[in-house]
């Protein structure tokens, strides 16, 4: 038996199997076929290694883990909500972190944050903020997955996140022949650094490629030199250690010859000194190349709901993460309100952690009162005072997430019957209890 999910009814059918959207990375691949046997979900087409593992872990979660707990002891969900409401009502400086959830869950979390005056920050906002900071300071030109599929004739890859973190990027955006124009593109691919070169095996063999294999640490200098060369500024390319000068000049020739070039990277790949400088130089390179051609960036993100959470927060409050909602106003400060800083300084007296998309995204070590809304299979070294299992959107509940290119939100259908409440419903019940006090 399999589930043919309808937004209103969610009934069970035999075949055909439903086409589902995978919520476990920012690509939100919407072509999965998923088989349901009892409570076990088995992707039979379209799933990458990440999604197969995620579905398998959800299917094998012991039933005992689906119970709410207070100090490690199983309790009713109502008792857990009452305890959580009591903790938050007594808090003078609460904090809400994790935020790995769907759009409706984030809306409910923001409502709660405003009600209790909490500091909010996503679990991976420090990585995401590198992109956001450069966007704020310098701006850049971005593109979409559809544009990459149908128009890009030169793909510049930085790092290996396009393969390791977003396994189906090549399959979905590069490998298929474009449908828009009917004829295949004569693509070229540049692997800019050593990390990108290690994933070269994942690329289609028919495309011409150029492998610079630059040390990742020199990316700021490399991108700065490419920007200068693209602008026609005289440079001494030999000064760049670890990069073949002839390949560097060929790289610029390919960039100038491209009709539609795209630079792709995932922010976690840039864990290097002066990472923001590398992105600023990339922004400058894009502006230079667009004077005579067309070049764009495609920063890959969106896993664990970071883009969705940030978008909702920005739509409704006017600022991004991290931010404080104390004193009935919103205050954005990426340094002061970063969750690791808030916890390390002991500024929070109650910590609410939310992670419905990943069981591995557990709450950081914190000695104060902790409430966790997490996946039923989540394992924590130190049990929180209150744990409430919640539904995973796209599996146990319907929902929506923002795709990595930030141009579309995709609907996530419910794939199986589950007693687990959604994050949105759980936070709404928690807010109602606070309002009643």
C-alpha positions in Angstrom: 0.0 0.0 0.0 1.1 3.5 -0.7 -0.2 6.9 0.1 -1.7 9.2 -2.6 -1.6 12.4 -0.6 -4.2 15.1 -1.1 -3.9 18.3 0.8 -7.4 17.9 2.3 -8.0 14.2 2.6 -4.8 12.1 2.5 -6.3 8.8 1.6 -4.7 5.5 0.9 -4.5 3.9 -2.6 -2.7 1.0 -4.2 -0.8 1.9 -7.3 0.4 4.3 -8.8 2.8 5.4 -6.1 2.7 9.0 -5.2 5.2 11.5 -6.5 6.6 13.1 -3.4 8.9 16.1 -2.7 12.0 15.3 -0.6 12.4 17.7 2.3 16.0 16.7 3.3 18.0 19.2 1.2 17.4 22.6 -0.5 16.9 21.1 -3.9 13.5 19.8 -2.8 13.5 17.2 -5.6 9.8 16.7 -6.5 10.1 13.5 -8.5 10.4 10.8 -5.8 8.3 7.7 -5.9 7.7 6.5 -2.4 6.3 3.1 -1.4 4.5 2.7 2.0 4.3 -0.6 3.8 2.8 -0.2 7.2 4.8 2.7 8.7 7.8 2.0 6.5 8.6 4.5 3.7 10.8 3.2 0.9 11.8 5.5 -1.9 11.8 3.4 -5.1 12.8 6.1 -7.6 14.5 9.5 -7.5 16.0 9.3 -4.0 19.7 10.1 -3.3 21.7 8.5 -0.6 20.8 11.4 1.8 17.0 11.0 1.3 17.1 7.2 1.4 19.0 7.3 4.8 16.5 9.9 6.1 13.5 7.9 5.2 15.0 4.7 6.6 15.8 6.4 9.9 12.3 7.7 10.2 10.8 4.3 9.4 13.0 2.5 11.9 12.4 4.9 14.9 11.3 2.9 17.9 7.8 3.6 19.0 9.0 4.5 22.5 10.7 7.5 21.1 7.4 9.0 19.9 6.4 9.8 23.5 6.8 13.2 25.1 9.2 13.3 28.0 9.9 15.4 31.1 13.3 14.8 32.6 13.5 11.6 30.6 10.2 10.2 31.8 7.4 9.5 29.4 4.4 11.8 29.9 1.3 12.9 27.9 1.8 15.6 25.3 -0.6 17.8 27.2 1.6 17.5 30.4 4.7 18.2 28.3 3.1 21.3 26.8 2.0 22.5 30.3 5.6 22.1 31.6 7.0 23.9 28.6 4.6 26.8 29.0 5.4 27.1 32.7 9.1 27.3 31.9 8.7 29.9 29.2 6.3 32.0 31.3 8.9 32.3 34.0 11.8 33.1 31.6 13.0 36.7 31.5 15.4 36.1 28.6 14.2 33.1 26.5 16.0 32.0 23.3 14.6 30.0 20.4 17.1 28.1 18.2 17.4 25.3 15.7 14.4 26.4 13.6 14.8 23.4 11.3 11.2 23.2 10.1 8.8 24.3 7.4 7.2 27.7 6.6 4.1 27.3 8.8 6.2 26.1 11.7 8.4 29.2 11.4 5.4 31.4 11.4 4.2 29.9 14.6 7.7 30.2 16.1 7.8 33.9 15.2 4.4 34.4 16.9 5.7 32.7 20.0 9.0 34.7 20.0 7.0 38.0 19.8 4.8 36.8 22.7 7.7 35.9 25.0 10.3 38.4 23.8 12.8 35.8 22.6 16.1 35.9 20.8 15.9 33.8 17.6 18.6 32.2 15.5 18.8 29.3 13.1 21.2 26.5 13.7 23.3 27.3 10.6 22.8 31.1 10.4 26.6 31.7 11.0 27.3 30.0 7.6 24.3 31.6 5.9 25.2 35.0 7.1 28.4 35.0 5.1 26.3 35.1 1.9 23.8 37.6 3.4 26.6 39.9 4.6 28.1 40.1 1.1 24.7 40.6 -0.4 24.1 43.5 2.0 27.5 45.1 1.4 28.1 44.4 -2.3 25.1 42.8 -3.9 25.3 40.1 -6.5 23.5 38.6 -9.5 21.8 35.2 -8.9 20.0 32.8 -11.1 17.6 29.8 -10.8 17.8 26.1 -11.3 15.7 26.4 -14.4 18.0 29.0 -15.9 21.0 26.8 -15.1 19.3 23.8 -16.8 18.2 25.6 -19.9 20.8 28.4 -20.5 24.1 27.9 -18.7 26.9 27.0 -21.1 29.7 27.5 -18.6 29.5 26.1 -15.0 32.1 27.2 -12.5 32.1 25.0 -9.4 33.6 25.9 -6.1 33.9 23.3 -3.3 32.2 19.9 -3.4 28.9 20.8 -1.8 27.1 20.6 -5.1 27.8 16.9 -5.0 28.1 16.0 -1.3 25.5 18.2 0.2 23.2 18.4 -2.8 23.7 15.0 -4.5 21.2 15.4 -7.3 22.2 18.9 -8.4 24.1 17.6 -11.5 21.4 15.1 -12.3 18.6 17.6 -12.0 20.1 20.8 -13.4 23.0 19.8 -15.6 22.7 16.2 -16.9 19.3 16.4 -18.6 19.1 18.0 -22.1 17.3 21.3 -21.8 13.6 21.1 -22.5 13.1 24.8 -23.2 15.0 25.1 -26.5 15.0 21.5 -27.5 18.8 21.2 -28.4 21.5 20.2 -25.9 23.9 23.0 -24.7 27.6 22.7 -25.5 28.5 23.1 -21.8 31.9 23.7 -20.3 32.7 23.1 -16.6 35.4 24.8 -14.6 36.5 23.1 -11.3 38.0 26.0 -9.5 39.6 24.5 -6.4 40.9 21.3 -4.9 37.6 20.4 -3.2 35.7 20.8 -6.5 38.3 18.6 -8.3 37.7 15.7 -5.8 34.1 15.5 -7.0 34.9 15.6 -10.7 33.8 12.0 -11.1 30.2 13.1 -10.6 30.2 15.3 -13.7 29.0 14.1 -17.2 31.9 12.9 -19.2 30.7 14.5 -22.4 31.2 18.1 -21.2 34.6 19.8 -21.7 36.2 20.6 -18.4 39.0 22.7 -16.9 40.5 21.8 -13.6 42.4 24.6 -11.8 42.7 22.6 -8.6 43.6 25.8 -6.6 44.1 25.3 -2.8 40.9 26.3 -1.1 42.7 28.7 1.2 43.7 30.9 -1.7 40.2 31.4 -3.1 40.1 35.0 -2.0 43.3 35.8 -3.9 42.2 33.6 -6.9 38.8 35.3 -7.3 40.4 38.7 -6.9 42.9 38.0 -9.6 40.2 36.6 -11.9 38.2 39.8 -11.4 41.2 41.9 -12.3 42.0 39.8 -15.4 38.4 39.9 -16.5 38.5 43.7 -16.3 41.7 43.8 -18.3 43.9 45.0 -15.4 47.6 43.9 -15.7 48.4 41.3 -13.1 51.3 39.0 -12.2 49.5 35.6 -12.3 52.6 33.8 -11.2 52.3 35.3 -7.7 49.3 33.0 -7.1 50.7 30.0 -5.3 49.4 26.6 -6.3 47.6 27.7 -9.5 48.9 27.0 -13.0 49.3 30.3 -14.9 48.3 28.8 -18.2 45.1 27.3 -16.8 44.3 30.7 -15.1 44.4 32.5 -18.5 42.3 29.7 -20.1 39.8 30.1 -17.3 39.4 33.8 -18.2 39.1 32.9 -21.9 36.2 30.5 -21.1 34.5 33.1 -18.9 34.7 35.8 -21.6 33.4 33.4 -24.3 30.4 32.1 -22.2 26.9 33.2 -23.3 25.5 32.4 -19.8 27.9 31.5 -17.1 27.0 30.4 -13.5 29.2 30.1 -10.4 27.9 27.4 -8.0 29.0 26.8 -4.4 27.5 25.8 -1.0 28.3 28.2 1.9 29.6 25.5 4.3 32.4 24.7 1.8 34.0 28.1 2.5 35.2 27.4 6.0 38.4 29.3 5.3 40.1 32.5 6.6 38.5 35.6 5.0 35.6 33.7 3.5 33.6 36.9 3.2 36.5 38.4 1.2 36.3 35.5 -1.2 32.6 36.2 -1.7 33.1 39.9 -2.1 35.7 39.2 -4.9 33.2 36.8 -6.5 30.6 39.5 -6.5 33.1 41.9 -8.2 34.0 39.2 -10.7 30.3 38.8 -11.6 29.8 42.5 -12.1 32.9 42.6 -14.4 31.8 39.7 -16.5 28.3 41.1 -16.9 29.6 44.2 -18.7 30.1 42.2 -21.9 28.2 39.0 -21.2 25.9 37.3 -18.8 27.1 35.7 -15.6 25.3 34.8 -12.4 25.7 33.1 -9.0 23.8 30.1 -7.6 24.6 29.8 -3.9 23.2 26.4 -2.8 21.4 26.4 0.6 18.0 25.6 2.1 18.8 22.4 4.0 17.3 22.1 7.4 14.9 24.9 6.5 17.4 27.7 6.8 16.2 29.7 3.8 12.5 29.1 4.7 13.0 30.3 8.3 15.0 33.3 7.3 12.5 34.3 4.6 9.5 34.1 7.0 11.4 36.1 9.6 12.4 38.7 7.0 8.9 38.9 5.5 7.2 39.4 8.8 9.7 41.4 10.8 11.8 43.2 8.2 15.1 41.8 9.3 17.1 38.5 9.0 18.5 36.3 11.7 19.8 36.5 14.3 17.4 38.9 16.1 15.8 39.8 19.4 12.1 40.3 19.9 12.4 41.7 23.4 10.6 44.8 24.6 8.0 44.5 21.8 10.4 45.4 19.0 12.8 43.6 16.7 16.5 44.2 16.8 18.9 42.6 14.3 22.5 42.0 15.3 24.4 39.1 13.7 27.1 39.2 16.4 25.3 40.0 19.6 22.3 37.7 19.0 24.2 34.7 17.4 22.9 31.8 19.4 26.4 30.4 20.4 27.2 33.8 21.8 24.0 34.2 23.7 24.4 30.7 25.3 28.1 31.2 26.0 27.5 34.4 27.8 24.7 32.9 29.9 22.2 35.5 28.5 19.4 33.0 28.1 17.5 31.6 31.0 15.3 29.2 29.0 16.2 27.6 25.6 13.7 26.2 23.1 15.3 24.1 20.3 13.3 23.0 17.3 14.5 20.4 14.7 11.8 18.5 12.8 13.8 17.9 9.6 17.0 16.3 11.0 17.5 14.0 14.0 21.2 14.8 13.9 20.6 18.5 14.4 20.5 18.4 18.2 20.6 21.2 20.7 24.0 22.5 21.8 25.2 22.1 25.3 23.3 24.4 27.7 23.1 24.2 31.4 19.8 26.0 31.8 16.2 25.0 31.2 15.8 23.4 27.8 12.8 22.5 25.8 13.2 20.4 22.6 10.7 19.9 19.8 12.4 17.3 17.7 12.1 14.3 15.4 10.9 11.1 17.2 14.2 9.4 16.4 16.4 12.2 17.9 19.0 10.9 20.3 20.5 13.4 22.8 23.5 13.0 25.0 21.8 15.1 27.8 18.0 14.8 27.9 16.3 18.2 28.0 13.8 19.1 30.8 11.0 18.8 28.2 11.0 16.8 24.9 8.1 16.9 22.6 8.3 14.7 19.4 6.9 16.5 16.3 6.1 15.5 12.7 8.6 15.7 9.9 7.1 17.8 7.1 6.9 15.9 3.9 6.6 12.6 5.8 4.3 12.8 8.9 2.6 16.1 8.0 2.1 18.4 5.0 4.0 21.6 4.7 6.0 23.9 2.4 9.7 24.8 2.1 11.6 27.4 0.1 13.8 25.9 -2.6 17.5 26.7 -2.8 17.2 29.3 -5.6 14.6 31.2 -3.5 12.1 31.6 -6.4 9.5 29.0 -5.4 8.1 27.3 -2.3 7.2 23.6 -2.8 4.4 21.8 -1.2 5.3 18.8 1.0 2.6 16.2 1.1 1.9 13.9 4.0 3.0 10.4 3.2 1.8 8.3 6.1 -0.7 8.3 9.0 1.0 9.6 12.1 -0.1 10.8 15.5 2.8 13.2 15.7 1.7 16.9 15.7 3.2 19.4 13.3 5.6 22.0 14.7 3.0 24.7 13.8 0.3 23.0 15.8 2.6 22.3 18.8 3.8 25.9 19.0 0.2 27.2 18.6 -0.8 25.0 21.5 2.1 26.3 23.5 1.3 29.9 22.7 -2.3 29.3 23.7 -1.2 28.1 27.1 0.9 31.2 27.6 -1.9 33.5 26.6 -4.2 31.8 29.2 -1.8 32.4 32.0 
